[in-house]
Amino acid sequence: MTISQDEKPKLIPTKILKCRNPECKAWVRDEFSSDEQSCPLCKGPMIRSIKHLPAVQNKIKRQPKKKKEELW
């Protein structure tokens, strides 16, 4: 999918965790971060911040419905 100059995505303020190390450029959306909160690249400490990013849609995978025979 290509986006033309006129169709820029809407940016919204998003909570992120970014690496505290100024030489490391790693960051992750807060909603996708683990509880560990260490940098995935350099293993250093992460700090909370805000970044203007396009919205993402979290798709929930549904489990297939069970057949009536499997329910009994």
C-alpha positions as YAML, in Angstrom:
chain: A
units: angstrom
residues:
- id: 1
  name: MET
  ca: [0.00, 0.00, 0.00]
- id: 2
  name: THR
  ca: [1.44, 3.32, -1.02]
- id: 3
  name: ILE
  ca: [0.41, 6.64, 0.45]
- id: 4
  name: SER
  ca: [0.45, 9.70, -1.75]
- id: 5
  name: GLN
  ca: [1.55, 13.12, -0.54]
- id: 6
  name: ASP
  ca: [-2.09, 14.17, -0.05]
- id: 7
  name: GLU
  ca: [-3.01, 11.09, 2.03]
- id: 8
  name: LYS
  ca: [-0.69, 11.43, 5.01]
- id: 9
  name: PRO
  ca: [-1.80, 9.35, 8.02]
- id: 10
  name: LYS
  ca: [-3.21, 11.22, 11.00]
- id: 11
  name: LEU
  ca: [-0.64, 11.36, 13.80]
- id: 12
  name: ILE
  ca: [-1.74, 11.06, 17.40]
- id: 13
  name: PRO
  ca: [0.29, 11.47, 20.62]
- id: 14
  name: THR
  ca: [1.31, 7.95, 21.65]
- id: 15
  name: LYS
  ca: [2.95, 6.77, 24.89]
- id: 16
  name: ILE
  ca: [6.29, 5.10, 24.19]
- id: 17
  name: LEU
  ca: [9.32, 3.77, 26.02]
- id: 18
  name: LYS
  ca: [12.64, 4.94, 24.60]
- id: 19
  name: CYS
  ca: [16.19, 3.98, 25.45]
- id: 20
  name: ARG
  ca: [17.89, 6.30, 27.92]
- id: 21
  name: ASN
  ca: [21.24, 5.83, 26.11]
- id: 22
  name: PRO
  ca: [21.62, 8.80, 23.68]
- id: 23
  name: GLU
  ca: [23.57, 6.66, 21.20]
- id: 24
  name: CYS
  ca: [20.81, 4.03, 21.01]
- id: 25
  name: LYS
  ca: [17.76, 4.92, 18.90]
- id: 26
  name: ALA
  ca: [15.46, 2.12, 20.16]
- id: 27
  name: TRP
  ca: [11.87, 2.81, 21.18]
- id: 28
  name: VAL
  ca: [8.66, 0.79, 21.51]
- id: 29
  name: ARG
  ca: [4.99, 1.69, 21.88]
- id: 30
  name: ASP
  ca: [4.00, 1.38, 25.54]
- id: 31
  name: GLU
  ca: [1.07, -0.89, 24.64]
- id: 32
  name: PHE
  ca: [3.49, -3.37, 23.01]
- id: 33
  name: SER
  ca: [6.20, -3.25, 25.68]
- id: 34
  name: SER
  ca: [6.96, -6.05, 28.10]
- id: 35
  name: ASP
  ca: [6.99, -5.65, 31.86]
- id: 36
  name: GLU
  ca: [10.77, -5.89, 31.84]
- id: 37
  name: GLN
  ca: [11.34, -2.33, 30.48]
- id: 38
  name: SER
  ca: [14.91, -2.84, 29.32]
- id: 39
  name: CYS
  ca: [16.11, -1.81, 25.85]
- id: 40
  name: PRO
  ca: [15.68, -4.63, 23.31]
- id: 41
  name: LEU
  ca: [18.88, -3.55, 21.51]
- id: 42
  name: CYS
  ca: [21.43, -2.47, 24.13]
- id: 43
  name: LYS
  ca: [19.68, -3.84, 27.30]
- id: 44
  name: GLY
  ca: [19.93, -0.40, 28.94]
- id: 45
  name: PRO
  ca: [17.16, 1.34, 30.91]
- id: 46
  name: MET
  ca: [14.08, 2.71, 29.14]
- id: 47
  name: ILE
  ca: [12.21, 5.95, 29.94]
- id: 48
  name: ARG
  ca: [8.62, 6.95, 29.24]
- id: 49
  name: SER
  ca: [8.00, 9.53, 26.54]
- id: 50
  name: ILE
  ca: [5.47, 10.67, 23.91]
- id: 51
  name: LYS
  ca: [5.84, 10.37, 20.14]
- id: 52
  name: HIS
  ca: [3.38, 11.45, 17.44]
- id: 53
  name: LEU
  ca: [2.63, 8.27, 15.48]
- id: 54
  name: PRO
  ca: [-0.06, 6.92, 13.17]
- id: 55
  name: ALA
  ca: [-2.79, 4.98, 14.98]
- id: 56
  name: VAL
  ca: [-2.59, 1.20, 14.86]
- id: 57
  name: GLN
  ca: [-5.51, -1.19, 14.87]
- id: 58
  name: ASN
  ca: [-5.06, -4.15, 17.16]
- id: 59
  name: LYS
  ca: [-6.79, -7.06, 15.51]
- id: 60
  name: ILE
  ca: [-8.13, -9.72, 17.82]
- id: 61
  name: LYS
  ca: [-7.84, -13.21, 16.40]
- id: 62
  name: ARG
  ca: [-11.02, -15.13, 17.01]
- id: 63
  name: GLN
  ca: [-10.90, -18.81, 17.72]
- id: 64
  name: PRO
  ca: [-12.87, -20.93, 15.29]
- id: 65
  name: LYS
  ca: [-16.32, -21.95, 16.46]
- id: 66
  name: LYS
  ca: [-16.67, -25.50, 17.68]
- id: 67
  name: LYS
  ca: [-19.03, -27.84, 15.88]
- id: 68
  name: LYS
  ca: [-22.04, -29.13, 17.78]
- id: 69
  name: GLU
  ca: [-20.55, -32.64, 17.90]
- id: 70
  name: GLU
  ca: [-17.47, -31.31, 19.70]
- id: 71
  name: LEU
  ca: [-19.54, -29.62, 22.39]
- id: 72
  name: TRP
  ca: [-21.00, -32.88, 23.67]
...
